[in-house]
Amino acid sequence: MSAARHRENHRSQHIGWLRAAVLGANDGAISTASLVVGVAATHATAQTILVAGLAGLTAGAMSMAAGEYVSVSSQSDTERADLALEERELSDDVGFERKELADIYVARGVTPELAAQVADQLMQHDALGAHARDELGMTEEQAARPLQAALASAGSFSVGAAVPLLVLWLAPIAHAIPIVVGATLCELAVLGALAAKVGGARPLIGAARVMFWGSLAMAVTAGVGLLFNVAV
């Protein structure tokens, strides 16, 4: 079979960005819709409900961005520290580092003779890159990018939160909350099914589990709103 016809599309390469995108969109949809439903249960005015939803979108997007930036920045700091340490070790004892790299390949099933040759060639080409990849498990594709992660999280949260807010704005106030709940569950079903399909799982299961947790969140916040049943 020719190389042109033999293409392998492994799903694991999608896991990182897919998890972040789905998490952000789900969080935006569930938290914003739940906030809207909870405030509406207090018999608040339509304007108050909409303002609360917009505030929830803004605060949630900023929180996602800040949290992701701090988290990925910590990861980036760790990666830089590990690379700096590895660079010092290569400078201090390159022979030991070459043997260490060869031992890694031997542990993976390569013969000692071939492992030594591979380690020699890789060390000549890019010693630090070889150790970063095979010893530390770092690759350029998986490198931490704090700003990119922050923007992606804030964006996906905002997209997810925009659906219940748009429905709330357009729907008749008398039926707004049931319509918001229905639209949010439909959005969650699509997100869950899409994530499951890309990840190789059954779309129906992916849709069902995210709809369950979304329904639970909206029910609980509605209960809290009813508990404080006051006009705003």
C-alpha positions as CSV (number, residue, x, y, z in Angstrom):
1,M,0.0,0.0,0.0
2,S,1.4,3.4,-1.0
3,A,2.2,6.1,1.6
4,A,-0.3,8.4,-0.2
5,R,-3.1,5.9,0.4
6,H,-2.1,4.8,3.9
7,R,-3.1,7.7,6.2
8,E,-3.6,7.2,9.9
9,N,-5.9,9.7,11.7
10,H,-5.4,9.0,15.3
11,R,-8.0,10.6,17.6
12,S,-5.6,11.2,20.5
13,Q,-4.1,14.2,18.7
14,H,-7.4,16.0,19.2
15,I,-7.8,15.4,22.9
16,G,-6.0,18.5,24.1
17,W,-7.8,21.2,22.2
18,L,-11.1,19.2,22.2
19,R,-11.2,18.9,25.9
20,A,-10.5,22.6,26.4
21,A,-13.0,23.7,23.8
22,V,-15.8,21.5,25.0
23,L,-15.1,22.3,28.7
24,G,-15.3,26.0,28.0
25,A,-18.4,25.9,25.9
26,N,-20.2,23.5,28.3
27,D,-19.2,25.7,31.3
28,G,-20.5,28.8,29.5
29,A,-23.8,27.2,28.6
30,I,-24.5,25.5,31.9
31,S,-23.3,28.3,34.2
32,T,-25.0,31.1,32.3
33,A,-28.3,29.2,31.8
34,S,-28.3,28.1,35.4
35,L,-27.7,31.7,36.5
36,V,-30.6,33.0,34.3
37,V,-32.9,30.3,35.6
38,G,-32.0,30.9,39.2
39,V,-32.5,34.6,39.0
40,A,-35.7,34.2,37.1
41,A,-37.0,31.9,39.9
42,T,-36.9,34.9,42.2
43,H,-39.5,36.6,40.0
44,A,-37.0,39.2,38.9
45,T,-37.7,41.5,35.9
46,A,-36.7,40.6,32.4
47,Q,-34.1,43.3,32.4
48,T,-32.6,42.1,35.7
49,I,-32.4,38.5,34.4
50,L,-30.7,39.6,31.2
51,V,-28.2,41.8,33.1
52,A,-27.4,39.0,35.4
53,G,-26.8,36.7,32.5
54,L,-24.5,39.2,30.8
55,A,-22.6,39.7,34.0
56,G,-22.3,35.9,34.3
57,L,-20.9,35.6,30.8
58,T,-18.3,38.4,31.3
59,A,-17.2,37.2,34.7
60,G,-17.1,33.5,33.6
61,A,-15.1,34.3,30.5
62,M,-12.6,36.4,32.5
63,S,-12.4,33.7,35.1
64,M,-11.7,31.0,32.5
65,A,-9.1,33.1,30.8
66,A,-7.3,34.0,34.1
67,G,-7.4,30.4,35.4
68,E,-6.2,28.9,32.2
69,Y,-3.4,31.5,31.9
70,V,-2.2,30.9,35.4
71,S,-2.4,27.1,35.0
72,V,-0.6,27.0,31.7
73,S,2.0,29.6,32.8
74,S,2.9,27.3,35.6
75,Q,3.3,24.4,33.2
76,S,5.4,26.6,30.9
77,D,7.6,27.6,33.9
78,T,8.1,23.9,34.7
79,E,9.0,23.1,31.1
80,R,11.6,25.9,30.9
81,A,13.1,24.8,34.2
82,D,13.4,21.2,33.1
83,L,15.0,22.2,29.8
84,A,17.5,24.5,31.6
85,L,18.4,21.6,33.9
86,E,18.8,19.2,31.0
87,E,20.9,21.7,29.2
88,R,23.3,22.0,32.2
89,E,23.5,18.2,32.5
90,L,24.4,18.0,28.8
91,S,27.1,20.5,29.3
92,D,28.5,18.8,32.5
93,D,28.5,15.2,31.3
94,V,27.5,14.6,27.7
95,G,28.7,11.0,27.9
96,F,26.3,10.1,30.7
97,E,23.4,11.8,28.8
98,R,24.2,9.9,25.7
99,K,24.0,6.6,27.6
100,E,20.8,7.7,29.3
101,L,19.2,8.4,25.9
102,A,20.4,5.0,24.6
103,D,19.0,3.2,27.7
104,I,15.6,4.8,27.0
105,Y,15.6,3.2,23.5
106,V,16.8,-0.1,24.9
107,A,13.8,-0.1,27.4
108,R,11.5,0.4,24.4
109,G,12.8,-2.7,22.7
110,V,15.8,-1.5,20.6
111,T,19.0,-3.5,20.7
112,P,21.8,-1.9,22.7
113,E,24.0,-1.5,19.6
114,L,21.3,0.2,17.5
115,A,20.2,2.3,20.5
116,A,23.7,3.6,20.9
117,Q,23.9,4.5,17.2
118,V,20.5,6.2,17.3
119,A,21.5,8.1,20.5
120,D,24.7,9.2,18.9
121,Q,23.0,10.5,15.7
122,L,20.2,12.3,17.6
123,M,22.7,13.9,20.0
124,Q,24.7,15.2,17.0
125,H,21.6,16.6,15.4
126,D,19.8,18.2,18.4
127,A,20.9,16.9,21.8
128,L,18.6,19.0,23.9
129,G,15.6,18.3,21.6
130,A,16.2,14.6,21.7
131,H,16.3,14.6,25.5
132,A,13.3,16.9,25.8
133,R,11.3,14.6,23.6
134,D,12.4,11.1,24.7
135,E,13.4,11.7,28.3
136,L,11.0,14.5,29.4
137,G,8.1,13.8,27.0
138,M,8.1,17.4,25.6
139,T,7.2,18.1,22.0
140,E,6.7,21.4,20.2
141,E,3.0,20.5,19.4
142,Q,2.3,20.1,23.1
143,A,4.3,23.0,24.4
144,A,2.5,25.2,26.9
145,R,1.1,28.5,25.4
146,P,-0.5,30.5,28.2
147,L,-2.0,33.4,26.1
148,Q,-3.3,31.1,23.5
149,A,-4.9,28.9,26.1
150,A,-6.5,31.9,27.9
151,L,-8.0,33.3,24.7
152,A,-9.3,29.9,23.6
153,S,-10.9,29.3,27.0
154,A,-12.5,32.7,27.2
155,G,-13.8,32.4,23.6
156,S,-15.3,29.0,24.0
157,F,-17.0,30.0,27.2
158,S,-18.4,33.1,25.6
159,V,-19.7,31.0,22.6
160,G,-21.4,28.6,24.9
161,A,-22.9,31.3,27.1
162,A,-24.2,33.3,24.1
163,V,-26.8,30.7,23.2
164,P,-29.0,31.0,26.4
165,L,-28.6,34.7,26.5
166,L,-29.6,35.2,22.9
167,V,-32.6,33.0,23.4
168,L,-33.5,34.9,26.5
169,W,-33.3,38.2,24.6
170,L,-35.5,37.0,21.7
171,A,-38.0,34.8,23.5
172,P,-41.4,36.2,24.8
173,I,-40.8,36.9,28.5
174,A,-43.8,34.8,29.5
175,H,-42.2,31.7,28.1
176,A,-38.5,32.7,28.2
177,I,-37.3,30.3,30.9
178,P,-38.7,27.1,29.4
179,I,-37.3,28.1,26.0
180,V,-33.9,28.9,27.5
181,V,-33.8,25.6,29.3
182,G,-34.8,23.7,26.1
183,A,-32.3,25.6,23.9
184,T,-29.5,25.1,26.4
185,L,-30.2,21.4,26.6
186,C,-30.1,21.2,22.8
187,E,-26.8,23.1,22.8
188,L,-25.4,20.7,25.4
189,A,-26.6,17.7,23.4
190,V,-24.8,18.9,20.3
191,L,-21.6,19.7,22.2
192,G,-21.6,16.3,24.0
193,A,-22.3,14.4,20.8
194,L,-19.7,16.3,18.8
195,A,-17.0,15.7,21.5
196,A,-17.9,12.0,21.7
197,K,-17.8,11.6,17.9
198,V,-14.5,13.2,17.5
199,G,-13.1,11.2,20.4
200,G,-14.4,8.0,19.0
201,A,-17.2,7.3,21.5
202,R,-20.9,7.0,20.9
203,P,-22.5,10.4,20.3
204,L,-25.7,9.4,22.1
205,I,-23.9,8.7,25.3
206,G,-21.9,11.9,25.1
207,A,-25.0,13.9,24.6
208,A,-26.9,12.1,27.4
209,R,-24.3,12.7,30.1
210,V,-23.8,16.4,29.5
211,M,-27.5,16.9,29.3
212,F,-27.9,15.2,32.6
213,W,-25.4,17.4,34.4
214,G,-26.8,20.5,32.7
215,S,-30.3,19.6,33.8
216,L,-29.1,19.0,37.3
217,A,-27.3,22.3,37.5
218,M,-30.3,24.3,36.2
219,A,-32.7,22.5,38.6
220,V,-30.5,23.1,41.6
221,T,-30.1,26.8,40.8
222,A,-33.8,27.1,40.2
223,G,-34.4,25.6,43.6
224,V,-32.0,28.2,45.2
225,G,-34.0,31.0,43.4
226,L,-37.3,29.7,44.7
227,L,-35.8,29.5,48.2
228,F,-35.3,33.2,48.0
229,N,-38.6,33.9,46.3
230,V,-38.5,37.7,46.3
231,A,-39.1,40.3,43.6
232,V,-35.9,42.2,42.5
